Amino acid sequence: DSLRVLLMAQRALVAAFSGDATAALRLLSQADAVAGHSVDVDNEARFALQTARAALNPR
């Protein structure tokens, strides 16, 4: 599941920087769901997801 989360976070960033915010948010939501329902997601994948989320939602 860690690899799935990493790939979804990466795809979300690619979609966002390609101008497809809808796809980016959908992928980020899916990655959140996988990370939230799995104990097999390591800290590196969780950090990548957090980083992608921060990049897509700057404050």
TIVEXKE-188394 format. One record per atom (N, C-alpha, C): atom name; x, z negated, y negated; residue in three letters. Coordinates in steps of 0.1 Angstrom, whole numbers. Layout:
# residues N
CA / X / Z / Y / ALA $
...
# end
This chain:
# residues 59
N / 8 / 0 / 12 / ASP $
CA / 0 / 0 / 0 / ASP $
C / 9 / 0 / -13 / ASP $
N / 21 / -5 / -12 / SER $
CA / 29 / -5 / -23 / SER $
C / 33 / 9 / -28 / SER $
N / 35 / 17 / -19 / LEU $
CA / 38 / 31 / -22 / LEU $
C / 26 / 38 / -28 / LEU $
N / 14 / 35 / -23 / ARG $
CA / 2 / 41 / -29 / ARG $
C / 1 / 37 / -44 / ARG $
N / 3 / 24 / -46 / VAL $
CA / 2 / 19 / -60 / VAL $
C / 12 / 25 / -69 / VAL $
N / 25 / 26 / -64 / LEU $
CA / 35 / 32 / -72 / LEU $
C / 32 / 47 / -76 / LEU $
N / 27 / 54 / -66 / LEU $
CA / 24 / 68 / -68 / LEU $
C / 12 / 70 / -78 / LEU $
N / 2 / 61 / -76 / MET $
CA / -9 / 62 / -85 / MET $
C / -6 / 58 / -99 / MET $
N / 3 / 48 / -101 / ALA $
CA / 8 / 45 / -114 / ALA $
C / 15 / 56 / -121 / ALA $
N / 24 / 63 / -113 / GLN $
CA / 32 / 74 / -118 / GLN $
C / 22 / 86 / -121 / GLN $
N / 13 / 88 / -113 / ARG $
CA / 3 / 99 / -116 / ARG $
C / -5 / 96 / -128 / ARG $
N / -8 / 84 / -130 / ALA $
CA / -16 / 80 / -142 / ALA $
C / -8 / 83 / -155 / ALA $
N / 5 / 79 / -154 / LEU $
CA / 14 / 82 / -166 / LEU $
C / 15 / 97 / -168 / LEU $
N / 17 / 105 / -158 / VAL $
CA / 18 / 119 / -159 / VAL $
C / 5 / 125 / -165 / VAL $
N / -6 / 120 / -160 / ALA $
CA / -19 / 125 / -166 / ALA $
C / -20 / 122 / -180 / ALA $
N / -17 / 109 / -184 / ALA $
CA / -18 / 105 / -198 / ALA $
C / -9 / 113 / -207 / ALA $
N / 3 / 115 / -203 / PHE $
CA / 12 / 123 / -212 / PHE $
C / 9 / 138 / -211 / PHE $
N / 1 / 142 / -202 / SER $
CA / -4 / 156 / -202 / SER $
C / -16 / 158 / -210 / SER $
N / -22 / 147 / -215 / GLY $
CA / -34 / 148 / -223 / GLY $
C / -47 / 145 / -216 / GLY $
N / -46 / 141 / -203 / ASP $
CA / -58 / 139 / -196 / ASP $
C / -61 / 124 / -194 / ASP $
N / -66 / 118 / -205 / ALA $
CA / -68 / 104 / -205 / ALA $
C / -78 / 99 / -195 / ALA $
N / -88 / 108 / -192 / THR $
CA / -99 / 104 / -182 / THR $
C / -92 / 103 / -168 / THR $
N / -84 / 112 / -164 / ALA $
CA / -77 / 111 / -151 / ALA $
C / -68 / 99 / -151 / ALA $
N / -61 / 97 / -162 / ALA $
CA / -52 / 86 / -162 / ALA $
C / -59 / 72 / -160 / ALA $
N / -70 / 71 / -167 / LEU $
CA / -78 / 58 / -165 / LEU $
C / -83 / 57 / -152 / LEU $
N / -88 / 68 / -146 / ARG $
CA / -93 / 68 / -132 / ARG $
C / -83 / 64 / -122 / ARG $
N / -71 / 70 / -123 / LEU $
CA / -60 / 66 / -114 / LEU $
C / -55 / 52 / -116 / LEU $
N / -55 / 47 / -128 / LEU $
CA / -51 / 33 / -131 / LEU $
C / -61 / 24 / -125 / LEU $
N / -74 / 27 / -126 / SER $
CA / -84 / 19 / -120 / SER $
C / -83 / 19 / -105 / SER $
N / -80 / 30 / -99 / GLN $
CA / -79 / 31 / -84 / GLN $
C / -67 / 22 / -80 / GLN $
N / -56 / 23 / -87 / ALA $
CA / -44 / 16 / -84 / ALA $
C / -46 / 1 / -85 / ALA $
N / -54 / -3 / -95 / ASP $
CA / -58 / -17 / -97 / ASP $
C / -66 / -22 / -85 / ASP $
N / -75 / -14 / -80 / ALA $
CA / -83 / -17 / -69 / ALA $
C / -75 / -19 / -56 / ALA $
N / -66 / -10 / -54 / VAL $
CA / -57 / -11 / -42 / VAL $
C / -48 / -24 / -43 / VAL $
N / -42 / -26 / -55 / ALA $
CA / -34 / -38 / -57 / ALA $
C / -42 / -51 / -56 / ALA $
N / -54 / -50 / -60 / GLY $
CA / -62 / -63 / -60 / GLY $
C / -67 / -66 / -46 / GLY $
N / -69 / -56 / -37 / HIS $
CA / -74 / -59 / -24 / HIS $
C / -64 / -59 / -13 / HIS $
N / -51 / -58 / -16 / SER $
CA / -41 / -58 / -6 / SER $
C / -30 / -69 / -8 / SER $
N / -27 / -76 / 2 / VAL $
CA / -16 / -85 / 1 / VAL $
C / -3 / -78 / 4 / VAL $
N / -3 / -66 / 8 / ASP $
CA / 9 / -58 / 11 / ASP $
C / 16 / -51 / -1 / ASP $
N / 11 / -54 / -13 / VAL $
CA / 16 / -47 / -24 / VAL $
C / 27 / -56 / -30 / VAL $
N / 39 / -51 / -30 / ASP $
CA / 51 / -59 / -35 / ASP $
C / 51 / -60 / -50 / ASP $
N / 60 / -69 / -55 / ASN $
CA / 62 / -72 / -69 / ASN $
C / 66 / -59 / -77 / ASN $
N / 74 / -51 / -71 / GLU $
CA / 79 / -39 / -77 / GLU $
C / 67 / -30 / -80 / GLU $
N / 58 / -28 / -71 / ALA $
CA / 46 / -20 / -73 / ALA $
C / 37 / -26 / -84 / ALA $
N / 35 / -39 / -83 / ARG $
CA / 27 / -46 / -93 / ARG $
C / 33 / -44 / -107 / ARG $
N / 46 / -45 / -108 / PHE $
CA / 53 / -43 / -121 / PHE $
C / 51 / -29 / -126 / PHE $
N / 52 / -19 / -117 / ALA $
CA / 50 / -5 / -121 / ALA $
C / 36 / -3 / -126 / ALA $
N / 26 / -9 / -120 / LEU $
CA / 12 / -8 / -124 / LEU $
C / 11 / -15 / -138 / LEU $
N / 17 / -26 / -140 / GLN $
CA / 16 / -33 / -152 / GLN $
C / 22 / -25 / -163 / GLN $
N / 34 / -19 / -160 / THR $
CA / 41 / -11 / -170 / THR $
C / 32 / 1 / -174 / THR $
N / 26 / 8 / -164 / ALA $
CA / 18 / 20 / -167 / ALA $
C / 6 / 15 / -175 / ALA $
N / 0 / 4 / -172 / ARG $
CA / -11 / -1 / -180 / ARG $
C / -7 / -3 / -194 / ARG $
N / 4 / -9 / -196 / ALA $
CA / 9 / -12 / -210 / ALA $
C / 12 / 1 / -217 / ALA $
N / 18 / 11 / -211 / ALA $
CA / 21 / 23 / -217 / ALA $
C / 8 / 31 / -221 / ALA $
N / -3 / 29 / -214 / LEU $
CA / -15 / 36 / -217 / LEU $
C / -24 / 29 / -227 / LEU $
N / -21 / 16 / -228 / ASN $
CA / -29 / 8 / -238 / ASN $
C / -20 / 0 / -247 / ASN $
N / -12 / 7 / -256 / PRO $
CA / -3 / 0 / -265 / PRO $
C / -11 / -9 / -275 / PRO $
N / -5 / -20 / -278 / ARG $
CA / -12 / -29 / -287 / ARG $
C / -5 / -30 / -300 / ARG $
# end
